[in-house]
Amino acid sequence: MEKKINKMCNASLIISIIFVIIGLFLFIKPDTTISIISYVIGGTLLASGLFSGYRYFTAEGLGNIFNFDLVYGVLLTIAGCFLIFSPNALATLFPIILGIWIIINSVTKFQYALVLKKVKNEDWTYTTIISLLTLIWGIVLLCNPFKSALAITQIIGVFIIVYAVLDIIDNFIIRKNIKDILNIFK
C-alpha cells in the first residue's frame, strides 16, 4: 500500500512540475503555447482516430455489432482535425477542462485531509486549506469571467502555477504523513 501511495505521489509531483512549466509558457507566450498544445492534442486525437478506424476494418470489428472502434475513430479524427485546423478553439475549451481537472484533484486532496484528521494528524488543516484554495481556482476557471482570450490564457497560466505549487506542497505533506494514512487502513 505504501508503494502504491508513493507511486501516486510521484505521479502527482511530476504532473505538478509539468503544470508549472506549462503555466510559465502560458503566461509568457499564451498564443504560441495554446497553438502548440492544440496541435499536439489534435495530432494525438487524429492518430488515435485513424488507428481505431484501422483496427475496426482489420480486426473482428466488421463482424461484431458491439465494436465501436469505427465510431470512436470517426469522432476522434474529427476532433483531431478540428483542433489542428482551429487551434484557437482550445483557448475556449482549455479553462473548462483544466477547471474540471483541478476540482477533481482538490476533492481528492480533501479526502486525504479527512484521513489525516481521522488519525489526529495536525497537518490535516494545511491539506484542507490547500484543497479548498485549489477548489476555488478550479471554480474560477469554470466560471471564466474574463473577456479576452489572451488574458484568459495568461491568467490560466498563473492559476496553473499557483495550483501546481500548492499541489507540490500538499504532496510533501502527504508523503510526510504516509504512515498515519496507512495506519487508518490497518
C-alpha positions as CSV (number, residue, x, y, z in Angstrom):
1,M,0.0,0.0,0.0
2,E,2.9,2.4,0.8
3,K,4.4,1.7,-2.5
4,K,1.1,2.5,-4.3
5,I,0.8,5.8,-2.4
6,N,4.4,6.7,-3.2
7,K,3.8,6.0,-6.9
8,M,0.7,8.2,-6.8
9,C,2.7,11.0,-5.0
10,N,5.5,10.7,-7.6
11,A,3.0,10.9,-10.5
12,S,1.3,13.9,-8.8
13,L,4.7,15.6,-8.3
14,I,5.7,15.1,-11.9
15,I,2.3,16.4,-13.2
16,S,2.6,19.4,-10.9
17,I,6.1,20.2,-12.3
18,I,4.8,19.8,-15.8
19,F,1.9,22.2,-14.9
20,V,4.4,24.8,-13.6
21,I,6.3,24.6,-16.9
22,I,3.0,24.9,-18.9
23,G,1.8,27.7,-16.7
24,L,5.0,29.6,-17.3
25,F,4.7,29.2,-21.0
26,L,1.0,30.2,-20.9
27,F,1.9,33.3,-19.0
28,I,4.9,34.3,-21.1
29,K,3.7,33.1,-24.6
30,P,0.0,32.5,-24.3
31,D,-0.9,32.4,-28.0
32,T,2.0,30.2,-29.1
33,T,1.5,27.8,-26.2
34,I,-2.2,27.3,-26.9
35,S,-1.4,26.7,-30.6
36,I,1.3,24.1,-29.7
37,I,-0.9,22.3,-27.2
38,S,-3.8,22.3,-29.7
39,Y,-1.6,20.8,-32.4
40,V,-0.2,18.2,-30.1
41,I,-3.7,17.2,-28.8
42,G,-5.2,17.4,-32.3
43,G,-2.4,15.2,-33.7
44,T,-2.8,12.7,-30.9
45,L,-6.6,12.6,-31.4
46,L,-6.2,12.3,-35.2
47,A,-3.7,9.4,-34.8
48,S,-5.9,7.6,-32.3
49,G,-8.9,8.1,-34.6
50,L,-7.1,6.7,-37.6
51,F,-5.8,3.8,-35.5
52,S,-9.4,3.0,-34.2
53,G,-10.7,3.0,-37.8
54,Y,-7.9,0.8,-39.0
55,R,-8.5,-1.6,-36.1
56,Y,-12.2,-1.8,-36.9
57,F,-11.5,-2.8,-40.5
58,T,-8.6,-5.1,-39.8
59,A,-9.7,-6.9,-36.6
60,E,-13.0,-8.5,-35.9
61,G,-14.8,-5.2,-35.9
62,L,-16.8,-5.9,-39.0
63,G,-18.4,-9.0,-37.5
64,N,-19.0,-7.6,-34.0
65,I,-22.0,-5.4,-33.5
66,F,-20.7,-4.2,-30.2
67,N,-17.4,-3.0,-31.6
68,F,-17.4,0.8,-31.6
69,D,-13.9,1.4,-33.0
70,L,-15.3,2.9,-36.2
71,V,-17.5,5.4,-34.2
72,Y,-14.6,6.3,-31.9
73,G,-12.3,6.6,-34.9
74,V,-14.6,9.0,-36.8
75,L,-15.2,11.1,-33.7
76,L,-11.5,11.2,-32.7
77,T,-10.5,12.0,-36.2
78,I,-13.0,14.9,-36.5
79,A,-11.9,16.3,-33.1
80,G,-8.3,16.0,-34.0
81,C,-8.8,17.8,-37.4
82,F,-10.8,20.5,-35.6
83,L,-8.0,21.2,-33.1
84,I,-5.3,21.1,-35.8
85,F,-7.2,23.5,-38.2
86,S,-8.7,25.7,-35.5
87,P,-6.1,25.8,-32.7
88,N,-7.7,28.9,-31.1
89,A,-10.7,26.8,-30.2
90,L,-8.6,25.1,-27.5
91,A,-8.4,28.5,-25.8
92,T,-12.1,28.3,-25.1
93,L,-12.1,24.7,-24.0
94,F,-8.9,24.8,-22.0
95,P,-10.2,26.7,-18.9
96,I,-13.2,24.3,-18.7
97,I,-11.1,21.1,-19.0
98,L,-8.4,22.5,-16.6
99,G,-11.1,23.7,-14.1
100,I,-12.7,20.2,-14.0
101,W,-9.2,18.6,-13.5
102,I,-8.3,20.9,-10.7
103,I,-11.7,20.4,-9.0
104,I,-11.4,16.7,-9.1
105,N,-7.8,16.8,-7.8
106,S,-8.7,19.2,-5.0
107,V,-11.6,17.0,-3.8
108,T,-9.1,14.0,-3.8
109,K,-6.7,16.1,-1.6
110,F,-9.6,17.0,0.7
111,Q,-10.2,13.3,1.2
112,Y,-6.6,12.9,2.2
113,A,-7.1,15.8,4.7
114,L,-10.1,13.9,6.2
115,V,-8.0,10.8,6.6
116,L,-5.2,12.8,8.3
117,K,-7.8,14.4,10.6
118,K,-9.2,11.0,11.5
119,V,-5.7,9.9,12.6
120,K,-5.4,13.1,14.6
121,N,-2.5,14.5,12.5
122,E,-2.3,18.3,12.7
123,D,-1.2,18.6,9.0
124,W,-4.8,17.9,8.0
125,T,-5.5,21.7,8.3
126,Y,-2.9,22.6,5.8
127,T,-4.1,20.0,3.3
128,T,-7.7,21.2,3.8
129,I,-6.7,24.8,3.2
130,I,-4.7,23.9,0.1
131,S,-7.5,21.7,-1.2
132,L,-10.1,24.5,-0.7
133,L,-7.8,27.0,-2.4
134,T,-7.3,24.8,-5.4
135,L,-11.1,24.1,-5.5
136,I,-11.7,27.9,-5.7
137,W,-9.1,28.1,-8.6
138,G,-11.0,25.4,-10.4
139,I,-14.3,27.0,-9.9
140,V,-13.0,30.4,-11.1
141,L,-11.7,28.7,-14.3
142,L,-15.1,27.1,-14.9
143,C,-16.9,30.4,-14.4
144,N,-14.4,32.1,-16.7
145,P,-15.5,35.7,-16.1
146,F,-12.7,37.2,-18.2
147,K,-13.3,38.5,-21.8
148,S,-10.0,38.4,-23.7
149,A,-8.7,35.0,-24.8
150,L,-5.1,36.2,-24.3
151,A,-5.8,37.5,-20.8
152,I,-7.6,34.2,-20.0
153,T,-4.6,32.2,-21.2
154,Q,-2.2,34.3,-19.1
155,I,-4.5,34.1,-16.0
156,I,-4.8,30.3,-16.6
157,G,-1.0,30.2,-16.6
158,V,-0.9,31.9,-13.2
159,F,-3.6,29.7,-11.9
160,I,-1.8,26.6,-13.1
161,I,1.4,27.8,-11.5
162,V,-0.4,28.5,-8.1
163,Y,-2.2,25.2,-8.3
164,A,0.9,23.3,-9.1
165,V,2.9,24.9,-6.3
166,L,0.1,24.2,-3.8
167,D,-0.1,20.6,-5.1
168,I,3.6,20.2,-4.6
169,I,3.4,21.5,-1.0
170,D,0.5,19.2,-0.4
171,N,2.3,16.3,-1.9
172,F,5.2,16.7,0.6
173,I,2.7,16.9,3.5
174,I,1.0,13.7,2.4
175,R,4.4,12.0,2.0
176,K,5.5,13.1,5.4
177,N,2.3,11.6,6.9
178,I,2.1,8.4,4.8
179,K,2.5,6.2,7.9
180,D,-0.5,7.8,9.5
181,I,-2.5,7.5,6.4
182,L,-1.7,3.8,6.1
183,N,-2.5,3.2,9.8
184,I,-6.1,4.1,9.2
185,F,-6.5,1.2,6.7
186,K,-5.0,-1.4,9.0
